[in-house]
Amino acid sequence: MKLSFLDPLYARPGPWASAYLDTSRDIEDPDKAIELRWRHLRESLSAQGADNATIAALHAAVGSDRDVSGRHGQALFAAHGRLALAEELPEPPAADSARVTSLPDVLPLVLQHAPDIPYVAVALSRVFAETDLQEDVAVHFQAGRWPMSRVAPEPSLSHVGAARDWPQNAFAVAHEVENLRQWSDAETIVVRSGEGDVWLRGVLVNHLPKSTQQRVVTVPDRGRPMAETGRAMLEAELSEILWGTVNERDRTLMHRYLAQRARHPDTSEGMAAVLTALQRGQAHALLLNRPVELPETLWTGPEPTHITLAEPDLHDLGVDFGQQEPAGAALVRALMGTGAELIVVPREELPLEGGVGALLRYHIPYA
């Protein structure tokens, strides 16, 4: 997974105020609940030394996702009186939190972006025109990146035409779906239709290029809403299909990592090996197990490659004075600063020593 969505957080220095809060709207009087949650976080930020202007910048963004229905959350980041990033979270945080640190506390947000799978969702249905009662075919389709698009969906497209003309209309619809697939670089195309309506989806799928047909997953229409307010189309079906998976690029990098680990286990796995690779700018990607089990803090210096387990180790990197930062924040800064990627992999699929591994750009033995 590439981390370019974090660029706004590394364009200016800290200190950073980072806040994660539950902004779900599936409860009675959600606005009051959100106000109470934010009040506690605001008091915590003030106690940690956040300035009033920075707190005000966060305050203006709290609850701005009110158009998103159901369970969800927000991640907010501000520094020096300016909001730098506000993102909706497909899952509310396990606990509301707010921190003032030199580095933005981004790991919880990054984990919600994974596995970052591009897809296209297509919903087919039969409807009756109100004027002449003729049967129509309605098609709705939407691109997204799973799971973040659950609460930040792209605009949807639609087509309605007479059922008798579907064999001809399906060609134009398939062309639009294929254009959307190419634009989004979708790996999966999920097509929903009535349980017994094989004909509708069959005609559409047959008009898609052969290479795209291989990416199609068909699901029956079980009467679920096509989309809740402010949420992705076919969210429930997408969750069933994509839960626990890894995107194609990350899968390719994982295969490369396994081959590397077989040859060079000592420089591929564990926190010591990962930190060495990051210090050298040698890491192509960091592999991180979920659930995450990192040290609470790491020591950092002025540069992204200044990252160690203990303060004395910074001196070996030419750093006279360092500071402790949340381990996740320090690791992500090192990835951003060296152009490395992140692969979040379920522990049961690929257990890693210390929960971390490094795919190397090149290999050299330890000095």
BAVOZA-893187 format. One line per field, with one value per residue (C-alpha): residue number from 1; residue in three letters; x, y negated, z negated. Coordinates in pm, 1 decimal, always signed. Layout:
% residues N
nr = [NUM;...]
rest = [Ala;...]
xx = [X;...]
yy = [Y;...]
zz = [Z;...]
***
This chain:
% residues 367
nr = [1;2;3;4;5;6;7;8;9;10;11;12;13;14;15;16;17;18;19;20;21;22;23;24;25;26;27;28;29;30;31;32;33;34;35;36;37;38;39;40;41;42;43;44;45;46;47;48;49;50;51;52;53;54;55;56;57;58;59;60;61;62;63;64;65;66;67;68;69;70;71;72;73;74;75;76;77;78;79;80;81;82;83;84;85;86;87;88;89;90;91;92;93;94;95;96;97;98;99;100;101;102;103;104;105;106;107;108;109;110;111;112;113;114;115;116;117;118;119;120;121;122;123;124;125;126;127;128;129;130;131;132;133;134;135;136;137;138;139;140;141;142;143;144;145;146;147;148;149;150;151;152;153;154;155;156;157;158;159;160;161;162;163;164;165;166;167;168;169;170;171;172;173;174;175;176;177;178;179;180;181;182;183;184;185;186;187;188;189;190;191;192;193;194;195;196;197;198;199;200;201;202;203;204;205;206;207;208;209;210;211;212;213;214;215;216;217;218;219;220;221;222;223;224;225;226;227;228;229;230;231;232;233;234;235;236;237;238;239;240;241;242;243;244;245;246;247;248;249;250;251;252;253;254;255;256;257;258;259;260;261;262;263;264;265;266;267;268;269;270;271;272;273;274;275;276;277;278;279;280;281;282;283;284;285;286;287;288;289;290;291;292;293;294;295;296;297;298;299;300;301;302;303;304;305;306;307;308;309;310;311;312;313;314;315;316;317;318;319;320;321;322;323;324;325;326;327;328;329;330;331;332;333;334;335;336;337;338;339;340;341;342;343;344;345;346;347;348;349;350;351;352;353;354;355;356;357;358;359;360;361;362;363;364;365;366;367]
rest = [Met;Lys;Leu;Ser;Phe;Leu;Asp;Pro;Leu;Tyr;Ala;Arg;Pro;Gly;Pro;Trp;Ala;Ser;Ala;Tyr;Leu;Asp;Thr;Ser;Arg;Asp;Ile;Glu;Asp;Pro;Asp;Lys;Ala;Ile;Glu;Leu;Arg;Trp;Arg;His;Leu;Arg;Glu;Ser;Leu;Ser;Ala;Gln;Gly;Ala;Asp;Asn;Ala;Thr;Ile;Ala;Ala;Leu;His;Ala;Ala;Val;Gly;Ser;Asp;Arg;Asp;Val;Ser;Gly;Arg;His;Gly;Gln;Ala;Leu;Phe;Ala;Ala;His;Gly;Arg;Leu;Ala;Leu;Ala;Glu;Glu;Leu;Pro;Glu;Pro;Pro;Ala;Ala;Asp;Ser;Ala;Arg;Val;Thr;Ser;Leu;Pro;Asp;Val;Leu;Pro;Leu;Val;Leu;Gln;His;Ala;Pro;Asp;Ile;Pro;Tyr;Val;Ala;Val;Ala;Leu;Ser;Arg;Val;Phe;Ala;Glu;Thr;Asp;Leu;Gln;Glu;Asp;Val;Ala;Val;His;Phe;Gln;Ala;Gly;Arg;Trp;Pro;Met;Ser;Arg;Val;Ala;Pro;Glu;Pro;Ser;Leu;Ser;His;Val;Gly;Ala;Ala;Arg;Asp;Trp;Pro;Gln;Asn;Ala;Phe;Ala;Val;Ala;His;Glu;Val;Glu;Asn;Leu;Arg;Gln;Trp;Ser;Asp;Ala;Glu;Thr;Ile;Val;Val;Arg;Ser;Gly;Glu;Gly;Asp;Val;Trp;Leu;Arg;Gly;Val;Leu;Val;Asn;His;Leu;Pro;Lys;Ser;Thr;Gln;Gln;Arg;Val;Val;Thr;Val;Pro;Asp;Arg;Gly;Arg;Pro;Met;Ala;Glu;Thr;Gly;Arg;Ala;Met;Leu;Glu;Ala;Glu;Leu;Ser;Glu;Ile;Leu;Trp;Gly;Thr;Val;Asn;Glu;Arg;Asp;Arg;Thr;Leu;Met;His;Arg;Tyr;Leu;Ala;Gln;Arg;Ala;Arg;His;Pro;Asp;Thr;Ser;Glu;Gly;Met;Ala;Ala;Val;Leu;Thr;Ala;Leu;Gln;Arg;Gly;Gln;Ala;His;Ala;Leu;Leu;Leu;Asn;Arg;Pro;Val;Glu;Leu;Pro;Glu;Thr;Leu;Trp;Thr;Gly;Pro;Glu;Pro;Thr;His;Ile;Thr;Leu;Ala;Glu;Pro;Asp;Leu;His;Asp;Leu;Gly;Val;Asp;Phe;Gly;Gln;Gln;Glu;Pro;Ala;Gly;Ala;Ala;Leu;Val;Arg;Ala;Leu;Met;Gly;Thr;Gly;Ala;Glu;Leu;Ile;Val;Val;Pro;Arg;Glu;Glu;Leu;Pro;Leu;Glu;Gly;Gly;Val;Gly;Ala;Leu;Leu;Arg;Tyr;His;Ile;Pro;Tyr;Ala]
xx = [+0.0;+135.2;+102.0;+71.7;-258.9;-44.7;+156.8;-21.0;+104.2;+470.6;+469.0;+511.5;+676.6;+496.7;+393.5;+84.6;-253.4;-406.4;-760.2;-962.4;-1325.5;-1641.5;-1887.3;-2140.9;-2495.4;-2673.2;-2760.9;-3017.5;-2907.7;-2568.6;-2480.9;-2492.3;-2283.7;-2022.2;-2014.8;-1946.1;-1674.7;-1504.9;-1524.7;-1318.2;-1063.6;-1040.7;-965.7;-699.4;-535.0;-533.1;-375.0;-105.4;-17.3;-203.0;-255.8;-605.8;-582.8;-494.3;-776.6;-1015.1;-907.4;-991.3;-1317.0;-1438.7;-1397.5;-1552.5;-1879.6;-1839.9;-1916.2;-2279.3;-2399.2;-2252.0;-2499.0;-2429.0;-2118.1;-1801.1;-1543.0;-1312.1;-936.6;-827.9;-481.6;-385.2;-70.4;+1.5;-364.8;-436.5;-623.2;-403.7;-613.1;-960.5;-1074.3;-1381.3;-1307.5;-1507.8;-1485.9;-1505.3;-1188.8;-1185.0;-1147.9;-1149.8;-799.9;-612.4;-236.3;+7.3;+333.3;+614.9;+506.0;+143.8;-7.8;-110.8;-89.8;-455.4;-560.9;-320.0;-451.8;-804.8;-686.3;-562.4;-598.0;-678.1;-835.5;-969.7;-1305.0;-1617.4;-1963.8;-2254.1;-2620.0;-2871.8;-3246.6;-3577.7;-3816.3;-4149.6;-4190.7;-4470.8;-4611.1;-4668.7;-4583.1;-4315.1;-4036.3;-3703.3;-3353.9;-3180.8;-2803.4;-2607.3;-2229.1;-1960.2;-1582.6;-1407.0;-1111.0;-1193.2;-1245.6;-1214.6;-1481.8;-1733.8;-1772.1;-1622.7;-1786.1;-1722.5;-2024.7;-2237.6;-2342.3;-2669.6;-2849.3;-3216.5;-3359.4;-3635.8;-3580.7;-3657.0;-3362.4;-3119.1;-2911.8;-2831.8;-2809.9;-2580.8;-2305.8;-2301.2;-2327.0;-2039.2;-1831.8;-1897.5;-1816.0;-1491.2;-1394.6;-1457.7;-1250.6;-958.8;-984.7;-985.1;-749.6;-1008.2;-900.5;-1252.9;-1588.2;-1881.7;-2208.2;-2538.5;-2862.8;-3180.8;-3118.5;-3290.2;-3189.5;-2886.0;-2977.1;-2932.7;-2584.4;-2483.1;-2554.5;-2361.9;-2061.0;-2035.2;-1995.4;-1693.9;-1338.7;-1220.8;-954.3;-1220.7;-1460.9;-1202.6;-1228.4;-1608.2;-1767.6;-2145.6;-2366.5;-2742.2;-2975.1;-3096.4;-3302.9;-3034.9;-3034.3;-2816.7;-2652.2;-2712.8;-2687.1;-2330.8;-2196.4;-2064.0;-2288.2;-2312.6;-2119.1;-2241.3;-2157.3;-1815.1;-1740.2;-1817.9;-1595.7;-1299.0;-1271.5;-927.7;-781.0;-472.4;-451.1;-268.3;+38.5;+84.9;+39.2;+318.5;+547.2;+464.8;+578.9;+903.8;+943.8;+896.8;+1167.1;+1397.9;+1329.0;+1414.1;+1760.7;+1826.9;+1612.9;+1833.7;+1796.4;+1429.5;+1234.9;+1206.2;+1230.2;+1610.6;+1625.8;+1346.5;+1512.0;+1846.1;+1678.6;+1500.3;+1818.2;+1993.1;+1700.0;+1709.9;+1345.4;+1117.9;+822.4;+745.1;+532.9;+320.1;+112.1;-243.2;-323.3;-37.1;+210.1;+473.0;+688.2;+512.8;+778.2;+1088.6;+1368.5;+1391.2;+1615.6;+1566.9;+1568.0;+1321.2;+1608.2;+1695.7;+1495.4;+1619.4;+1503.2;+1723.5;+1860.3;+2230.8;+2179.0;+2097.2;+2451.1;+2581.6;+2375.4;+2533.2;+2237.5;+2329.4;+1978.8;+1673.1;+1319.3;+1072.7;+773.5;+487.9;+636.7;+374.4;+426.5;+805.5;+781.6;+539.4;+758.6;+1052.5;+845.9;+733.6;+1084.2;+1240.7;+959.5;+879.0;+538.7;+337.9;+183.1;-64.1;-98.0;-308.9;-88.3;-254.4;-159.0;+205.7;+330.8;+637.9;+893.2;+807.9;+514.8;+731.0;+942.8;+1121.1;+1126.6;+1464.7;+1554.6;+1893.6;+2072.4;+2396.7;+2509.9;+2515.1;+2832.6]
yy = [+0.0;-338.6;-612.8;-924.2;-1015.9;-1117.9;-1376.9;-1678.3;-1566.5;-1575.2;-1911.3;-2103.0;-2041.4;-1961.1;-1959.3;-1776.7;-1734.0;-1404.1;-1303.9;-987.9;-982.0;-783.0;-985.4;-707.5;-809.7;-483.8;-600.6;-834.7;-1200.7;-1138.3;-1508.6;-1528.1;-1212.2;-1347.9;-1680.0;-1501.4;-1284.5;-1586.9;-1780.3;-1512.3;-1504.8;-1882.5;-1891.9;-1624.2;-1815.9;-2135.0;-1952.3;-1818.3;-2170.5;-2210.0;-2577.3;-2723.5;-2787.1;-2424.2;-2298.9;-2537.0;-2400.1;-2048.4;-2165.3;-2304.9;-1960.6;-1746.8;-1596.6;-1725.9;-1369.5;-1399.2;-1297.0;-949.3;-710.6;-416.1;-328.4;-517.6;-758.5;-1047.5;-1097.2;-1461.9;-1619.4;-1982.4;-2182.3;-2552.2;-2646.7;-2474.9;-2156.1;-1939.0;-1625.6;-1501.5;-1154.6;-947.2;-606.6;-303.0;-168.8;-386.9;-377.1;-120.3;-417.2;-791.1;-936.1;-1262.9;-1316.5;-1601.8;-1471.4;-1590.3;-1341.1;-1290.9;-981.1;-821.7;-445.0;-396.3;-581.1;-384.7;-55.1;-153.4;-216.3;+142.2;+350.0;+63.2;+275.4;+90.5;+225.9;+150.3;+235.4;+294.2;+340.6;+472.4;+471.0;+484.5;+192.1;+88.4;-251.9;-447.1;-577.6;-272.6;+10.2;+141.9;+337.4;+156.1;+261.0;+25.3;+37.1;-150.7;-133.2;-292.1;-266.4;-267.0;-157.9;+88.4;+23.7;-359.2;-412.8;-255.4;-602.6;-817.9;-684.4;-812.6;-941.7;-662.8;-630.6;-487.1;-370.4;-285.1;-131.5;+96.5;+462.4;+563.1;+349.8;+485.4;+694.2;+371.6;+140.5;+379.2;+309.2;-63.3;+13.0;+260.1;-5.8;-249.0;+16.4;+100.6;-267.0;-293.4;+19.4;-120.9;-462.5;-306.6;-18.6;+206.9;+555.9;+683.3;+614.4;+713.4;+759.3;+799.7;+910.9;+1095.7;+1452.2;+1601.4;+1337.2;+1498.2;+1351.5;+984.5;+1022.8;+1278.9;+1037.8;+760.3;+971.4;+1119.7;+768.2;+700.6;+772.7;+1126.2;+996.6;+806.7;+1100.7;+1291.9;+1026.0;+1043.0;+1180.9;+1224.4;+1203.3;+1250.0;+966.9;+1066.7;+753.5;+549.0;+174.3;+89.9;-189.2;-355.4;-735.0;-849.6;-496.1;-275.4;-88.2;+286.4;+233.2;+556.1;+766.7;+605.3;+677.1;+1045.8;+1070.0;+851.8;+905.8;+1037.8;+1011.6;+830.2;+621.3;+758.7;+537.3;+620.3;+990.2;+970.0;+795.6;+1059.2;+1333.6;+1144.5;+1108.3;+1481.1;+1560.3;+1304.4;+1433.9;+1786.3;+1665.9;+1392.8;+1448.9;+1241.6;+924.5;+974.3;+1019.9;+865.5;+509.3;+493.3;+595.2;+352.9;+56.7;+133.4;+140.5;-190.1;-357.8;-262.9;-361.3;+3.6;+99.0;+126.9;+216.0;+276.4;+580.7;+533.2;+799.6;+732.3;+736.7;+492.3;+553.9;+280.3;+130.1;-162.2;-408.2;-434.1;-689.4;-937.6;-1216.1;-1499.9;-1279.0;-999.7;-749.0;-841.1;-565.3;-326.7;-111.8;-288.0;-639.7;-541.0;-384.7;-730.2;-843.2;-580.7;-759.7;-1094.2;-1224.0;-1398.3;-1450.9;-1241.1;-1200.5;-920.9;-900.8;-652.6;-354.5;-359.4;-729.5;-685.3;-388.5;-562.4;-875.7;-653.1;-490.4;-827.9;-971.2;-680.1;-617.3;-274.8;-106.7;+67.3;+412.8;+498.7;+875.5;+1088.7;+1265.2;+1599.0;+1569.6;+1468.5;+1457.0;+1234.8;+1222.3;+915.3;+858.9;+685.6;+762.0;+566.6;+631.3;+494.7;+294.4;+459.8;+691.2;+637.3;+833.5;+670.3;+470.8]
zz = [+0.0;+98.5;-161.6;+54.7;-114.9;-413.6;-218.5;-377.8;-719.5;-624.4;-447.0;-774.0;-1111.4;-1438.7;-1706.0;-1582.1;-1743.9;-1631.3;-1727.1;-1665.9;-1767.1;-1718.2;-1508.2;-1451.3;-1374.4;-1457.3;-1810.1;-1960.9;-1948.7;-1784.4;-1775.3;-2153.3;-2187.8;-1947.3;-2132.4;-2462.2;-2306.0;-2154.7;-2481.1;-2656.1;-2372.4;-2362.5;-2736.0;-2688.2;-2404.2;-2608.8;-2902.4;-2666.9;-2556.8;-2227.2;-2141.9;-2113.7;-1740.1;-1668.1;-1889.3;-1712.4;-1374.5;-1490.1;-1646.4;-1314.3;-1153.1;-1427.3;-1307.4;-952.5;-839.0;-951.7;-604.7;-659.6;-817.6;-1047.5;-1245.9;-1157.4;-1295.7;-1215.2;-1212.9;-1241.2;-1227.5;-1284.5;-1353.7;-1411.1;-1395.8;-1062.5;-982.6;-761.2;-715.1;-807.3;-703.8;-773.3;-922.1;-809.4;-1166.1;-1476.4;-1687.3;-1966.6;-2202.3;-2140.4;-2165.4;-2125.6;-2133.7;-2096.4;-1952.8;-1729.9;-1464.2;-1356.5;-1517.4;-1188.7;-1231.3;-1333.6;-1017.2;-798.4;-931.2;-830.6;-473.4;-439.6;-227.8;+14.6;+289.0;+595.0;+716.3;+917.9;+782.3;+1024.7;+926.3;+1180.1;+1119.7;+1302.8;+1248.3;+1394.0;+1556.3;+1390.5;+1719.8;+1938.2;+1694.3;+1927.8;+1764.3;+1748.5;+1650.9;+1406.6;+1368.4;+1102.7;+1078.5;+865.3;+821.8;+487.9;+278.7;+6.3;-279.1;-290.7;-25.2;-263.2;-415.3;-137.8;+179.6;+528.7;+726.0;+873.2;+1235.8;+1362.0;+1675.4;+1723.3;+2038.9;+2157.3;+2069.9;+2428.1;+2541.8;+2281.6;+2527.4;+2715.9;+2412.6;+2226.6;+2479.2;+2389.0;+2016.4;+2037.1;+2212.0;+1925.1;+1664.8;+1843.6;+1861.2;+1488.3;+1425.4;+1621.8;+1453.3;+1106.1;+1191.8;+1027.2;+929.9;+860.4;+1027.4;+806.2;+995.9;+806.1;+967.9;+873.5;+758.0;+1060.4;+1311.8;+1467.9;+1805.6;+1704.9;+1561.7;+1824.7;+2110.2;+1934.6;+1839.0;+2187.5;+2329.8;+2104.2;+2225.9;+2147.1;+1910.0;+1714.9;+1708.6;+1506.6;+1234.8;+1204.1;+887.9;+904.8;+597.0;+555.5;+459.0;+110.9;+61.3;-110.1;-40.0;+257.7;+52.9;-280.1;-302.0;-250.2;-218.5;+60.8;+299.2;+218.4;-104.0;-264.9;+40.1;+76.0;-288.3;-243.0;+66.2;-29.1;-405.8;-505.4;-155.3;-25.9;+290.4;+593.1;+562.3;+196.2;+275.7;+534.5;+284.5;+21.5;+258.2;+313.9;-61.0;-122.3;+132.8;-30.2;-382.3;-275.6;-168.3;-426.3;-737.7;-970.0;-764.1;-673.8;-995.4;-1340.2;-1467.4;-1465.5;-1098.6;-1004.2;-1177.9;-1012.8;-671.2;-737.2;-864.7;-540.8;-317.4;-214.9;-274.0;+27.3;-196.5;-561.5;-638.3;-948.4;-1118.0;-1220.7;-1512.6;-1563.5;-1846.6;-1835.6;-2111.8;-2273.6;-2155.7;-1937.8;-1949.1;-1663.4;-1539.8;-1290.4;-978.3;-890.9;-890.9;-1249.8;-1415.2;-1684.9;-1974.9;-2231.5;-2268.5;-2264.1;-1919.5;-1782.7;-1863.9;-1619.6;-1353.6;-1437.9;-1639.9;-1964.4;-2098.2;-2021.6;-2147.3;-2197.4;-1965.7;-1928.3;-1745.2;-1470.0;-1402.9;-1386.5;-1149.6;-914.3;-901.5;-806.7;-531.1;-399.6;-412.6;-224.8;+25.0;-115.5;-109.8;-381.2;-363.7;-639.1;-656.2;-892.1;-1144.8;-1072.0;-705.4;-755.0;-1115.3;-1150.8;-1431.4;-1637.1;-1401.3;-1137.2;-833.2;-560.3;-187.0;-81.7;+226.7;+218.4;-20.2;-206.1;-511.3;-850.4;-908.3]
***
